Amino acid sequence: MIETNVLALAGGATREAAAKFAGITVDVLTQAIDDDSQLAARVMDAEGKVDVALVAKIRQSNDWKAQAWLLAQRGEEDLAKAFVKPKR
């Protein structure tokens, strides 16, 4: 059941969607992650790999809207840095 969650997360699902897919609640998944450091490491690895892969796809696309969305998701501080030239 928990392995199903890791596979779903590796495929890009949110924790909530992965829990539903495995037939458990997100609270059960969260508790399992909190209780098992090896599972926590595998979940973090799966989520990190998906995040990096999705960001790479958006950056490589020619869709300026997708790229603007990605920039906005990074937060106001990072967004401001993208438009302000550093002082010398």
N, C-alpha and C positions, 0 to 999 in steps of 0.2 A: 504494500500500500504506500509506504513512504518512498520506495524506489520509483513508483509511478509519478509521485510529485517531483522528484529530482529530474526525471525525464521530461516532464511537462515544462518545468522551469527552464531546462536546457533548450527547449523548443521555443521559448519566448513567452510562455504563459506567465501571468501574474501569480502571486502566491494564492490569491483567492480562487482564481480559475484552476490552478493545479490542485487545490484542496477539493474543489467540486468534482473535478475529473476523477480523483481517487476515492470519492465518496465519503470524505471527512470534512470537518469544519476547519476553517482557517485557524481557529483557536487550538485545535488538536495538532495541526501542522506546526504552529508557532511553538507550542509546548514541546513537541518532539525535537525541534531545532534547538530550543533552549536546553534540553536535557542531554543532547548528544553532540559533542564538539566535532566529531567526524562528519556527522550529517550537516552541521552548521557550515563546516568548511566546504563540503560538496555543493551545498545550496549557494553559498557566496560565489564559488567558482562558476557554477552554471549561470547564475544571474549576471556576473561580471562579463563572461564571454559573450552572452547574448547582447548585453548593452554595448559592448565594443563593436560587435558585428553590425548591429543596427545603426550605430552612429557612423560607421564607415560607409554603409550603403547610402545613408542620407547625404553624407559629404560628397560622395562620388556622383550623386545624381545631378541632373541638370535642372532640377525643380527648385527654383529659388524659394518657393513657399515652404517646402520641406526643410530647406536649409535655414530659413528664417525661424521656423518653428523650433528647430533644434537649438538655435542660438537663444531663443526666448526661454527654453526649458532650463538653460544653464543658470538662470537667475539674474537679477538686476545688476549685481556687481560685475559679473562676467560680461553681461550685455553692454554695460557702460564702457568697459575696457575695450571692447571691440570697436567702438566708435570714437574713442578719445585717443589722440596720439600722445605717447608718453612725452613728458617734458624732459628736456636735455639739460 
